[in-house]
């Protein structure tokens, strides 16, 4: 009798799940545990355990970071479970969005053919989901595979009776509670759109200074809620400050075109007569974003001038080392003179990380990160290193600049910044200067840690210094994904060129041993050299990213034994060749 009751109960549960799973379970954000796992009081393995949740238990998901932790409710208890211990119920569909532009592939491999390219923030239907691998999805009528670390779980709510949530132009009228990350204001009359695209339908136009609650930020778009309606606004059209103080007045110095984007090929909103006042919000790449008659648009910066009798505002700053005053905002422009550390200059304007300054009556440009309110003493070192031989400390990042002094081997220097040109800005005692990055080595031992330990130490979207062990060539990378290994990109074209030089000018998937410096620690790693799949950084000279492995890392595919072996061997080589 006991067995019969058990079987009947199980049958009823199965029938209920079959009838209601796709409409109710996933609609409210249900996932299942893949193993017995702790429900913790906060998003940390050191947090107290509220309870142990058995394998295959259904949990309600409120917030989810696929590469981190999920906030869930089990029964009546709310806490945190690591996201890699959660999966979709077998055979069910789920609501996910892409976190970046990504390929929909014919099979679960980066070498599989691309069916289509799916834009960032696109909703996809998930049929099968492996948090540490690939997901089988349907999007735009096509079914294929997307890497799971490029999908973000969307906790939706059931549609009201007789209505449809998510219809074009309406926005989400019931945003999830508790996920507001800040409040910002519009810098002009801006469009609240149904999705993160300038071609998406306009829900409504919000006036200058309207406050909105920000839910998330991705790819220069902010998902916001305003008066109960959720939609998308371009992030650069929002500000945290008072809108009245975020602009300054300029005048047109001729009949100029107010355009929809920073390009002479963009649409002309209107032509503004000579001498007309406009409010300048920001200036970048010789284009100014302005507000004119409550309309936001773009005008070429050289077609604007300050009102008569209004001298440009200046700010006094000091150089943080021996820095070059250049003729234009580029490291390839001519050097007017080299200014010693702690030299005071007057900053007229700053854009694209360059400051236009005056010094002793001479105007020029200095990189903005080489200036500070208190000069060199205010800048903290990011690492301490030693010279690998007798090397020159120079006034600028070039062998043609002034030689400040020659350092003996094993001299300890402090790194202030890594230049994309292959030079490091350093401090030796009280003297600031430049040393070629490939002539420096870590003072601390190179460590070989498991991926599970290193993973949480790698900062996202922050420049990290990498040295190719075989050539000594140094370059910067940024991590944008941490799944079974790290996905990285060079932040600039100069870094891309350095990577290519380290590989003798040939892109390939072959593994190279590298040292990766994070703060004051350096780790043995390996990196392939073939740009592939997703890109998140524009204008760095490649379309794709590289894979960075540490001990215990794995591939996204299961049929890559040779590749796995080569990457693992390169990690060991990096460790074996560590500075002694």
Order of alpha helices (4+ residues) and beta strands (2+ residues): alpha-beta-beta-beta-beta-beta-beta-beta-beta-beta-beta-beta-beta-beta-beta-beta-beta-beta-beta-beta-beta-beta-beta-beta-beta-beta-beta-beta-beta-beta-beta-beta-beta-beta-beta-beta-beta-beta-beta-beta-beta-beta-beta-beta-alpha-beta-beta-beta-alpha-beta-beta-beta-alpha
